[in-house]
Amino acid sequence: MSEIRRPARARYMVWLGMGALSVVALSALAQDGPTPAVDAAEQIQSDQLGLWTLFRQSFDFFSVVLIIGSIAAVALIVRTFIEVRAGVIMPRKRTGRLIDLIEHGRIDDAKAFVRRDDSFVGSVLRSAMRESGRGRAAMREAGELAASDQAARWFRKIELLNIIGNLGPLVGLAGTVWGMIIAFTSLGVADGQAGPADLSLGISKALFHTLIGLVLAIPCLLTFGIYRGVVDRICTRAMVESARLIELLPAGDARKGPEKSA
């Protein structure tokens, strides 16, 4: 498993770095890029309606939280694409090799193989083989516990996407409420003399937090929904294959209970 994780981590860091550089480059272009000559009023209106301008005007604590959540979401989505797949959870070659050893009765070779195999099936069989001297029931129980642990481990890898996806809109809504409070406080300070243009701009800044939260939540929840089904399908198949192989393993007779003292 370590042989797979090292290149996966390297690709993950490269892709994340490229994504960060792309965001910085696009931000610089949006801020400093040349603009065609337009009427002054149109330029002011365009500046007020631009996403980058609204982002800068709406920048506050909630924006920082949403930016951190977006970076974490990108990293988790990239990691999910790389790691959560059948080739890592249940590698075809290693699983096939293990099946071949057990079906041909080469149990010692299979035991040596699972000591180096950290895949789903290998981990389950390793736990079951440790209990072979206690009988078939003990092997099944150990295998079931190991399978549950492996399935939970893979579901935990995508659970953070669900958490970020659900918290993103709530943080955005909190930022919107805070912005509305500030806008109406300013209206009160001005003795109600603020014009519709001033209020509309302030409200648009406040609602921008909600927009960022939704943009953060949609890819997270979409990826989580898709990969939850992927993890469930692969782990179920691995559980079935592991249970079948456990039944093929030799099991010693269950030992008698502890000897009673004379």
N, C-alpha and C positions, 0 to 999 in steps of 0.2 A: 504493500500500500504506500510506503514511503517513496518508492520509485515513481508512483503516479503523482503524488502530491507535490513533489519538488518542481517538475515542469509546470504543473497546474498553477502553483503559486507564482512562478515566474511570469507566465502568461497573464495571470490576474493582475500583477503589479504593472506590467507593460500596458495593458488595456486601460487600467485606471489612470496611469500617468498620461496616456494619450487623450483620454477623456478630459482630464483636468486642463491639459494644454489647449484643447479645443475650446473649452469654456472660457479660458483666459483670453484666447485669441478673438473669439466672437465678442466678448465683452469690450475688448480694446477697439475692435472695429466699430461696434455700436456707439462707443463714446467719442472716438476721434476720427472716424472715417469721414471722407469728403461728402458734402451734401450739395445737391443742385441748387442753383439760385432760385429762390421763391420769394413771394411777397412776405413782408415782415410779419403781418398778422397770421398768415398761414404757417410761417415758421414757428411762431410762438405756440399756435394751436397744436402743431405737429409735435413740438417739444413736450407739451403737456400730456399728449396722448400716447407718446412712445413708451413701450414697455420698459426700456432701460431707464428712462427718466422717472417713470412711476416707481420703479424699483428703488432708485436712489432716494427719491422723496419719501418712500415708505419704509426706509431702512431703520430698524429698531431691534429690540431684544427678540421679538417674535420672528423677525426676518432671519436673525442669526440662527435661531433654533431650527427654522425650516431649511436653511442652507446646510446646516450640519446633518439634518435628517436626510436631505437629498444626496449628500456625499455618501452617507452610510447606505442609503438605498441603492445607489449605483454600484457600490462595492459588493453588496449582498446579491444583487441581481446577476452581476458578472460571475461571482463565486457559484451561484446556483446553476448558471448555464454550464460552468466548467465541471463541477463536481457531482451534481445530482443527475446522474444518468446511469443507464444499465451497465455501461462499461466500467464504472467505478463501484457501484453497489454490488453487482453480480457479474463480474467479468466472465465472458464466455469461455475463454481458453482455460482459465484456472478452475472454473466450475466444471468444465468438461473433463479436465485432467483428474479432478477429485472423484467425479462420478465413475470414470474408467477404472481408477484404482480400487474403489470399493466394490464395484460390480464384478471385478475379477478376483476379489478376495485378497488383495494386497493391502491388508490392514496396517501393517507396520509402515509401509511406504505412505499410506494415507495419513497416519499419525504424524510422521515426519513432515508431510506436506502442510498440514493445517497449522503446525507450529510457526510456519513462516507466512501463512495466509491470513490477512486481516479482512477479507471480504465478508459479506453477510453469511454465506453458506459456510465458509471456513471457520468463522467465529462460533457459529452454532454447533458445528460438528466437534470443534475442539472442546467445548463445554460438555457435550454429550459423552465424548470419549473418556473424559476424566472420571465419569461415573459408571463406566462400563462394568466395574467389579461389583457394583451394588444392584445390578439387574436392569431389565428393560424399562421398568417404570421410572427408576431414578434417571436413566438416560433421557427419557421423554420429558421429564420435568425440567431437567437441566437445559435441554434443547429449547423448550418453550420459553423459559426465563431469558435465555440468551437471545432468542428471536425477538422477544418483546423489547429487550434493551436495544438491539440493533435498529428495530423499526422506530423506536422513540428517538434514537440518535439522529436518524435521517430526517425525521419530522422536525426536530429542533433546528436543523440547518435552515429551514424555510420559515419557521415560526416568527422570526424577527421581522420578516416582510409583512406579515399580517399585523404585527404590533405597530410598525411605522405607518402602514397604510391606514390604520384606524385612528392613530393619533394625529396624523398630518392635518386633516380637515379640522380637528378640534383646536389645534394650535393656531391654524389660520383663522378660525372663527374667534378665538380669543384676541388675536391681533386686530380683527375687524371691530370687535366690541370696544377695544381700547382706542382705536382710531376714531370711532363714532363719539366716544366720551370726550376726546380731545376736541373734535370738531364742534360739538355742541357747547363745550366749555368756552371755546373761543367765541362762539356766537353770543353767549351770555356776557362775556367780558366786553364785547362790542355793543352791548345794549340792544341786541337784535338788529343792528344796522348792517350786518354782513349780507352781501348780495347772493343771488342764486349761483353765480359763477364760483364764488368762494366756497359755498357749501358743496356744490357738485364736485369740485376738485378734491376737497377734503374727504368726501364720501368715497370717491373713486380710489383715493389712496388707501382708505380703510378696507375696502372690498378687495384690494389687490392681495392682501394677506390670504383671504379665502381662496383666491385663484391659485396662489402658490401652493396652498395646502392640498387643493384638489389635484393639481398637476403632480404633486408628490404621491398622492394616494393611489391614483389610477394605475400607474405601472406596477406599484408594489402589490396591490390586491390582485391585479391580473396575473402577474407572475406567480404569486402564492396560490391562486386558484388552479392554475394550469399544473404547477409542479406538485401540488398536493395529490392530484390524481396520478401523476407520474410516480411519486414515491409510494403511494398505496399499491399501485399495480405491480411495481418491481418488487417491493417487499413481500407482497402476498405470494408472488411466484417463487421468491427465494424461500419463504416459509414452507411452501408445499414441497419444494425440492429437498429442503433440509429434513423435513419429517420423513420423506421417502427413504433418504439415505440412512437416517438413524435406524430405521427398521431393518436395514441390510447389515448393520454393524453387529458383530458378535457381542453378546452380553453374558457376563458370568451370572451364575445363580445368586439370587439375593442372599446375603449372609444372614445367619441367625442373629437374633438379638444379642445384646451384651451378656457375656457369661455372668451367671449369678454367683455371688460369693458363697462358698460353702457355709 
